Amino acid sequence: MTQEHTNKAGFETRAIHAGYEPDPMTGAVIPPIYATSTYKQDGVGGLRGGYEYSRSANPTRTALEGALAALEEGERGFAFASGLAAEDTLLRSLTKPGDHLVIPDDAYGGTFRLIDKVGVPWGLEHSPAAVSDVDAVRAAIQPGRTKLVWVETPTNPLLNIGDIETLASLAHDAGALLVVDNTFASPYLQTPLALGADVVVHSTTKYVGGHSDVVGGALVVRDLEVAERIGFHQNAMGAVAGPFDCFLTHRGLKTLGVRMDRHCDNAEQVVEFLTRHPQVSEVIYPGLDEHPGHAVASRQMKRYGGIVSFRVTGGEEHALDVCARAEVFTLGESLGGVESLIEHPGRMTHASVAGTDLEVPADLIRLSVGIETADDLLADLEHALEAGSR
């Protein structure tokens, strides 16, 4: 397929074909793993395809970055060694000491740690605001000083929803850029750049890679001037994804659409089960009519995703018992893999925000609903929740 044809194709077609043409020498339909650090030059400065040194560019990484840009409907994609490496590069590229950020008041703990413990000593300032509250975000912005409005939607782990189009207008009116962490939704369910965002962030470890076998991160941008700044810092800072990691991530990306449909199917059955269970005090899922962000999520998402959070009636100890008793749901951090995971955010992924405005409820459990047989997942949750009725 020509690049022009690929750009007009549907999501699944782009996921499989974008970013790479079959190898002209061998016809290989999958990008090879270019396990090389350097490249022969045809005379000084005579680069073949622009490749000089694999920190700067590698053909396996180029294929992944092109595919990510196509799926997020952006101009350029950039692949990194981890999601936090992507975020750090973004911060160094688009801010300087003395600048101000607005961040979610329930941001991912690693993002908060990076901004608060690394960015603040470097000279950044930040203010938390609920992404679902436009007035709160507006009040947190300091015109002239705020350079980035940083949004997760859905947020981690409370699944709050931000109105991307409205927040983009708000940020732009104040001279700031809107950054959207699209990890939970994936480009299959949501395309923030098409709604006005300037930068999309991914932990490709999660749904993009999808198999819990590779760590990575990505940025996708819609403005070439922003892309130039990020590209310079990607090369200068060097936290790039290696060719083996890019190969695995790109392989996972090709099945993203079919996996996300199954994640969503199973999550909806889990939500229905949990809403009826007497040991569950609250189910948090954007697909529920009573979720405060349901209308916005319905407008800007294709479906509501594979992450389900819920609170239990017996407090923190009950939540810990449920996590310990689950068997099909593996007790572990991360999310977005084909296997189902269960975790206690307060003790695990969000321990770094304990005692801050971003602290999460102690009785909260987060599920990453995988693609196993749904009946097995429901039976496992029934068994695990018996902890509260003993």
C-alpha positions, 0 to 999 in steps of 0.5 A, a space after each residue: 500500500 502507498 503511504 497516501 492510501 494507508 493514511 486514508 485507511 481504517 484503524 486496523 489497516 493502518 495498524 498493520 500497514 502504516 510506517 513500513 513498506 515491504 522490504 524492497 530487497 527481500 519482500 519481508 512484510 514485517 520490519 526487521 530487527 536492525 540490531 546495529 549501533 552504527 551505519 556505513 556512510 557513502 563518503 563523509 556525510 553520505 548517509 543511507 536513508 538518513 541513518 548515522 547512529 542508532 541513538 539518533 534513528 534506527 529503521 526498526 524504531 522508525 517503523 514503530 514511530 510511523 505507525 504510532 503517528 498514523 494511528 494517533 493522526 499526528 505528524 510525528 511519533 517518537 519512541 522511548 525506553 519507557 513512558 516516564 522517559 517519554 514524559 521527561 523528554 517532553 518536559 525538557 523539550 517544552 518547559 524551562 525552569 520557572 515555568 508552571 504546569 497544571 496536572 491532574 489531581 489524581 495523576 498516575 503516581 509515576 507522573 506525579 513523582 517525576 514532576 514533583 520530585 525531579 521537575 520541581 528541583 529543576 525549577 518547575 512549578 505545578 498545580 493540581 486540578 480535577 480534569 473533569 472540572 473545567 473551572 478548576 483547570 481554568 483557575 489553576 492556569 497562570 496565564 503567561 507562566 503555564 506552559 503545559 496543561 497535562 491531562 489523563 483521560 480516563 485518569 489513573 486510577 479513578 477514571 475521571 474524564 476530561 473534555 479534551 476539546 474544551 480543555 484544548 481551547 482553554 489551554 490555547 487561550 492561555 498560551 499553553 499546550 495541551 498534553 493528553 496521556 492516552 495510555 488508558 484509552 489507546 488510539 483505538 478508543 480515542 484520538 486526542 490530537 483530532 480533538 485539539 490536543 498538542 501532544 499525546 503521551 503513551 506508556 506503550 508498555 500497556 495497551 499498545 504493546 499489549 502482552 506485558 513483555 516489553 517496556 516503552 513509551 511514546 510521544 505523538 505531536 501534530 505540530 512540526 515545530 513542536 516535533 523538531 524540539 522533541 526530536 532534538 531532545 530525544 537524540 540529545 537525552 538518548 532515552 530511546 527504545 532499542 530495536 528489539 523493544 520496538 519490534 515487540 511493541 510494533 508487533 503488539 500494535 498490529 492487533 490493538 483493535 481486536 484486543 481492545 474490543 475484547 478488553 471492552 467486552 469483558 470489562 462491561 461484563 465485570 462492571 455488570 457483575 460488580 454493580 450487583 455484588 453486596 460486598 462492593 460499595 462503588 463501581 467506577 467505570 465511564 460506561 456507567 450512566 451514573 459516572 459523572 464523565 459518562 456523557 463526555 466519554 461517550 462523545 470522545 471515546 469509541 468505547 469505555 476501555 478495559 480498566 475498572 476500579 471499585 471500592 469494597 464495603 470492608 475498608 482497606 483490609 477487605 481490599 487487600 484480602 480481595 487482591 490476595 485471594 484473586 487467582 485468574 486476576 494476577 496481583 501485579 502492577 501495570 495494565 493493558 496486557 492480555 492477562 487480567 491484573 488486580 492491584 491495590 493502588 494505595 499500596 502499589 502504583 500510587 504509594 508515591 502520592 500518599 499524604 498528598 492531594 493526589 492520595 487515593 481511597 484506601 478501599 480502592 481496587 483497580 482491575 485491568 480486565 484482560 481477554 480471558 474467558 469472561 465467565 472465568 473472570 467473574 467466577 474469580 471475582 466472586 471467589 475473591 470478594 468472599 473475603 468480606 463475608 467471612 
